[in-house]
Amino acid sequence: MNANRIYFPNLNGLRFIAALLVVVHHTEQFKYLYGLPNNFSDSFVQIIGELGVILFFVLSGFLITYLLLEEEKRTRTIDVRKFYARRILRIWPLYFLVVALALLLMPNLPIFTLPDYGRARIYKDLFEKLALYIFFLPNLVSPLLGIVPYASHLWSIGTEEQFYLIWAPLIKFVRRYRVTLMFVIVSGYLLFARALYSDRTNFLAYKYEINAFWQSFNIPSMAIGGFFALLFHADHRALKLFLNKYLFYFALAFTSVMLYRGVYFPQIAVHDVPFPYLYKEFYSVWFGILILNFAANKNIFISLEQKPIRYLGKISYGLYMYHPIAIALALHATTRLGALPDVWLYPLVLALTIFFAGVSYAYYESYFLRFKLGFVRVASGDEPLER
């Protein structure tokens, strides 16, 4: 193994955990559509899906920022075009495949027809939906044009792509005060989000559309991940505050309890109605602490480096992209066979999701990943440095 390769232990395992949270969220949502009882509280089901994605975002911010900083350190610059090429080869092939499946294949197969989401509903405003997906604005499809089953979860891929578009140039050209930049991004985002909930911004044209986009554009979570990457890469003196095993265990226990209880915190009152505000950023800070310690703290006694977990983390993009298809097939199988959903559904969902993701990674995604080698500036991978 090349000693210059960047490898952070446990982060593949965290990717799998994030994907698993989203799978549970959507499985319970699908069960609701079929009139089946949920296994968990509504608050738990509602929050874990979104926060599973937030965990992905913080991970992306941490990893992408660190790799860009390391590229700058080794080569004295950041090649933005090669960065874009790497992201395109990793994201686009599977993204467009799932878009094609969701819009062209699934609506025409009865086995995948969900209650109240027939072909006519999906194909309404089809060209507008296609345009938003093609131009990587899937985070506007559901709020503006309605849910597209098997593609609604792609909103987060759109957010990631929007983040990638601006992040490499931002890191390249802002060489000083980068930590300050992270705070400016988070505070500026929150101030504008709060303004959009005020009557004082009613003069804005397309205010609803702007607000719909802004709520899904979770760049603060990525900036928080970037903040921890900046501290770690520079070996900043503030690192001692966060790279702490006791803080790690507290963060792990605290976030686990909060997630299980489905707590949106903190909240503000909008027109006298409690509204979740800052909670994604609040959780992002705790997720950032966990990520930093999992990646760099040798004194913690929890490991996600077991080979099966590392593999599931490696194929986590496929797990995320294919899991709605697996849920639909598993629900169809269990209901048709008269099996007890509570007993058989989750094992079948996980088995099908892992199967689809594994086959996709081995025989589809890996074809495009080979071309990434020509654009790599800093090698990274899922194998430990010492091997």
Secondary structure, DSSP 4 states (H G I P E B T S, - for coil): --TT-B--TTHHHHHHHHHHHHHHHHHHHHHHHTTPPPSS-HHHHHHHHHHHHHHHHHHHHHHHHHHHHHHHHHHSS--HHHHHHHHHHHHHHHHHHHHHIIIIIGGG-GGGPBTTB-HHHHHTTHHHHHHHHHTT-GGGHHHHH---TTTGGGHHHHHHHHHHHHHHHHHHH--SSHHHHHHHHHHHHHHHHHHHTSGGGTTSTTHHHHHHHHHH--HHHHHHHHHHHHHHHHT-TTHHHHS-HHHHHHHHHHHHHHHHHT---SEEEETTEEEE-SHHHHHHHHHHHHHHHHHH-TT-------HHHHHHHHTHHHHHHHHHHHHHHHHHHHHHHT--HHHHHHHHHHHHHHHHHHHHIIIIIHHHHGGGGGG-SS-B-SS-TT-
